[in-house]
Amino acid sequence: MNDWYDELKKLDGHNCYTLTQDKPAVMHVDDLGVTVEYPSGGSTRLSRELLNIAYKKLQIRGVLTLEDVHNGITNQQGAKTDR
């Protein structure tokens, strides 16, 4: 399971996009999680534990939908997950 996180760490400094508005952001990946920095100057920190929850859902279903994030992970972890 940690192999996927090693691959994610290779994306440190790359762009990602918000789920709801498809706006670009830069992600910074370290051993503890991901920090997403938005062009507005704001940022969000997603813990590695939270990312593991999402990855497990992806493995089980083969897809991680916006609904999975909103109704599953977000409800458990707070609105920041939508980003």
Buried (B, 14 or more C-beta within 10 A) or exposed (E): EEEEBEEBEEEEEEEBEBBEEEEEBBBBBEEEBBBBEBEEEEBBEBEBEBBBBBBEBBEEEEEBEEEBBBEBBBEEBEEEBBB
